Amino acid sequence: MYYLYMSSVCVVKYSGKNRGGPLSSDKYQQLLEIGLKTMAGESMTTPVVRRFIPSGVVGIKVNCLTRNLNSTPVALTDGISKILAKAGIDKNNIIIWERTSRELELAGYKLNASSFSQRCFGTDTNGVGYSRNFYSSGKVDSLVSRILTELVDYNINMPILKDHSIAGLSGCLKNMYGAVNNPNKYHDNNCDPYAADISGLEPIKSKNRLFIIDAVRVQYNGGPGYDSRYLADYGGLIISDDPVAADTIGLEIIENFRKIDKLPTLEKAGRPVKYLASAEQRGLGMANRDKINLEIIAVDKSGHESKATLL
């Protein structure tokens, strides 16, 4: 997938007093349906799903680093699963996954590797593991989770929006560190160009089709772990088919919250997010803000939609 022209991103969020978390699966489903339709320019949700995920087995790569404190919420994966089911995807053809099953359990997920109902398990599950062969992209040479290489046909990348102590930003690209066997090797130079090159690995690049960043609560400093002192209620989702554009908008949100809290920019803090430019150079998406078509929708408690600003 190459991004030569404009990329589309939709930020959809609850307005006013509605913006605080946590959200129910129904509220997440509401935001998801509005955001997907707006991002894709469709009037119905199912055609959007079918455009990006025509059939087969769908993976949902979550981020469960902070256990149940600020990981990808179960309610969010429930919301997208309901939308996939309405589009005709069988429950057993949905796999929620992460590096380890323990991480999933600690974040509140119920493990299921059976042939019944929605599946949920880690790469460390018996019989899963990593690919036999290494995949290479730029400076990265890694084994990739067999969940991605063999078990799913398409993947939805579903990270949490947060600051990162080395990379500056943890979003779509950084979330895919959880798909390779040796992520510890790729943190030098603010993870540049490694975060870009991991997302350039063939199975990751070809199977990632939708990117949904949970920005209900934004960890704008002190990440990638949990630090309640720097957690802001934003109440929204960032939705795109371009991971670089989604991360670029996410970075803007983080920098805005840092400014409000009188914190230095990530660059001045010694954590410039350099890997987004590298990702654009590699044709993985659009980091140039002038080439991102951003639509921001606010939803009130009655479900009324209106145009809004990023903050």
ZAMARGU-4260 file (C-alpha; in steps of 0.2 Angstrom, whole numbers, plus 5000, padded with zeros to 4 digits):
<rodrens>
0) 5000/5000/5000 | 5008/5016/4994 | 5002/5034/4999 | 5006/5046/4985 | 4992/5058/4987
5) 4981/5063/5001 | 4978/5052/5016 | 4962/5052/5026 | 4961/5052/5045 | 4945/5054/5056
10) 4946/5059/5074 | 4929/5056/5082 | 4926/5060/5100 | 4913/5064/5113 | 4911/5082/5117
15) 4910/5091/5134 | 4907/5081/5149 | 4905/5065/5138 | 4923/5064/5134 | 4929/5055/5150
20) 4932/5036/5150 | 4930/5022/5151 | 4917/5019/5138 | 4905/5005/5135 | 4906/4994/5120
25) 4890/5002/5113 | 4898/5019/5115 | 4914/5013/5106 | 4903/5005/5092 | 4895/5022/5090
30) 4911/5031/5088 | 4918/5017/5077 | 4904/5018/5065 | 4904/5037/5063 | 4923/5037/5061
35) 4924/5023/5049 | 4910/5031/5038 | 4918/5048/5039 | 4936/5042/5035 | 4930/5032/5020
40) 4917/5044/5013 | 4903/5031/5015 | 4885/5032/5021 | 4885/5014/5028 | 4898/5005/5039
45) 4897/4988/5031 | 4904/4994/5014 | 4919/5002/5023 | 4922/4985/5032 | 4921/4976/5016
50) 4932/4988/5007 | 4946/4985/5018 | 4942/4967/5025 | 4933/4958/5011 | 4933/4941/5019
55) 4943/4928/5029 | 4950/4928/5046 | 4953/4945/5054 | 4966/4949/5067 | 4965/4963/5080
60) 4982/4968/5087 | 4980/4976/5104 | 4992/4984/5116 | 4992/4977/5133 | 5008/4984/5141
65) 5000/4993/5155 | 4988/4978/5160 | 4971/4985/5164 | 4977/5003/5168 | 4977/5010/5150
70) 4978/4995/5138 | 4967/4993/5123 | 4950/4991/5131 | 4940/4975/5130 | 4925/4987/5126
75) 4934/4994/5111 | 4938/4977/5104 | 4920/4972/5108 | 4914/4987/5098 | 4924/4983/5082
80) 4919/4964/5084 | 4901/4969/5083 | 4904/4979/5067 | 4913/4965/5059 | 4899/4953/5064
85) 4886/4964/5056 | 4897/4964/5040 | 4896/4945/5040 | 4913/4940/5048 | 4910/4925/5059
90) 4915/4927/5077 | 4927/4912/5076 | 4936/4921/5062 | 4941/4936/5073 | 4957/4934/5083
95) 4962/4947/5096 | 4980/4945/5099 | 4996/4952/5108 | 5014/4946/5112 | 5009/4935/5127
100) 4993/4928/5133 | 4997/4934/5151 | 4997/4952/5145 | 4980/4949/5137 | 4973/4941/5153
105) 4980/4955/5164 | 4972/4968/5153 | 4955/4960/5156 | 4954/4949/5140 | 4947/4931/5141
110) 4958/4919/5132 | 4950/4907/5119 | 4960/4897/5106 | 4946/4885/5102 | 4936/4883/5086
115) 4921/4891/5094 | 4917/4910/5097 | 4929/4924/5096 | 4947/4919/5098 | 4960/4928/5109
120) 4977/4922/5113 | 4996/4928/5112 | 5010/4923/5101 | 5017/4912/5115 | 5002/4901/5114
125) 5007/4882/5111 | 5007/4879/5093 | 5008/4897/5088 | 5025/4906/5090 | 5035/4915/5077
130) 5038/4912/5058 | 5052/4899/5054 | 5060/4911/5042 | 5066/4929/5045 | 5058/4944/5036
135) 5069/4959/5032 | 5065/4977/5029 | 5078/4991/5030 | 5088/4989/5046 | 5076/4976/5053
140) 5078/4957/5052 | 5065/4948/5062 | 5054/4933/5064 | 5035/4938/5064 | 5021/4931/5074
145) 5013/4916/5065 | 4996/4924/5070 | 5000/4937/5057 | 5009/4927/5044 | 4998/4911/5044
150) 4982/4913/5055 | 4974/4929/5049 | 4971/4936/5031 | 4969/4954/5037 | 4974/4964/5053
155) 4967/4979/5062 | 4980/4988/5072 | 4972/4995/5088 | 4985/5003/5099 | 4983/5016/5113
160) 4989/5034/5111 | 5004/5037/5122 | 5020/5045/5125 | 5036/5034/5124 | 5052/5036/5134
165) 5063/5033/5119 | 5053/5034/5103 | 5043/5049/5109 | 5027/5042/5102 | 5018/5025/5104
170) 5005/5022/5091 | 5001/5012/5076 | 5019/5009/5070 | 5026/5006/5088 | 5012/4994/5092
175) 5019/4982/5079 | 5035/4979/5089 | 5023/4967/5098 | 5023/4957/5082 | 5041/4952/5081
180) 5053/4941/5091 | 5067/4954/5094 | 5060/4971/5098 | 5073/4974/5111 | 5086/4977/5096
185) 5076/4991/5088 | 5077/5006/5101 | 5092/5015/5096 | 5091/5033/5089 | 5073/5036/5095
190) 5068/5020/5086 | 5072/5027/5070 | 5071/5020/5057 | 5067/5004/5066 | 5049/5008/5069
195) 5046/5012/5051 | 5056/4996/5045 | 5046/4984/5057 | 5030/4991/5049 | 5038/4988/5032
200) 5040/4969/5035 | 5030/4961/5022 | 5017/4952/5033 | 5014/4968/5043 | 5013/4979/5028
205) 5002/4968/5018 | 4990/4962/5031 | 4987/4978/5041 | 4972/4986/5033 | 4964/4997/5047
210) 4971/5008/5061 | 4961/5013/5076 | 4970/5022/5090 | 4961/5023/5106 | 4963/5041/5112
215) 4950/5040/5126 | 4963/5043/5139 | 4980/5050/5132 | 4996/5046/5141 | 5005/5062/5135
220) 5020/5060/5146 | 5028/5046/5157 | 5024/5032/5144 | 5024/5019/5138 | 5020/5013/5155
225) 5006/5021/5166 | 5007/5037/5175 | 4991/5045/5181 | 4999/5062/5183 | 5000/5064/5164
230) 4984/5056/5159 | 4972/5067/5150 | 4953/5063/5145 | 4951/5065/5127 | 4937/5054/5124
235) 4940/5049/5106 | 4947/5038/5092 | 4959/5041/5078 | 4954/5031/5063 | 4963/5029/5046
240) 4969/5016/5033 | 4986/5025/5034 | 4996/5021/5050 | 5008/5035/5047 | 4995/5048/5045
245) 4986/5042/5060 | 5002/5043/5071 | 5005/5060/5064 | 4988/5066/5071 | 4991/5057/5087
250) 5007/5066/5089 | 4999/5082/5087 | 4986/5078/5101 | 5000/5073/5113 | 5010/5089/5109
255) 4994/5099/5113 | 4992/5091/5130 | 5011/5093/5133 | 5009/5112/5129 | 4994/5114/5141
260) 5004/5106/5155 | 5019/5117/5151 | 5030/5102/5146 | 5043/5104/5133 | 5040/5097/5115
265) 5045/5080/5113 | 5060/5086/5102 | 5066/5097/5116 | 5064/5083/5129 | 5076/5073/5118
270) 5063/5061/5111 | 5060/5068/5093 | 5048/5057/5083 | 5059/5054/5069 | 5053/5038/5063
275) 5037/5045/5055 | 5047/5054/5041 | 5057/5038/5038 | 5040/5029/5036 | 5034/5041/5023
280) 5051/5040/5014 | 5048/5021/5013 | 5030/5023/5006 | 5022/5017/5022 | 5010/5032/5024
285) 5009/5051/5025 | 5018/5061/5038 | 5017/5077/5029 | 5003/5086/5038 | 4998/5096/5022
290) 4994/5079/5013 | 4983/5073/5027 | 4964/5076/5025 | 4958/5077/5043 | 4940/5077/5048
295) 4936/5079/5067 | 4918/5075/5073 | 4911/5078/5090 | 4897/5068/5096 | 4886/5074/5110
300) 4876/5063/5123 | 4861/5063/5111 | 4872/5056/5097 | 4871/5073/5087 | 4887/5075/5076
305) 4896/5091/5073 | 4912/5098/5066 | 4925/5101/5080 | 4943/5106/5083 | 4957/5093/5088
310) 4957/5098/5106
</rodrens>
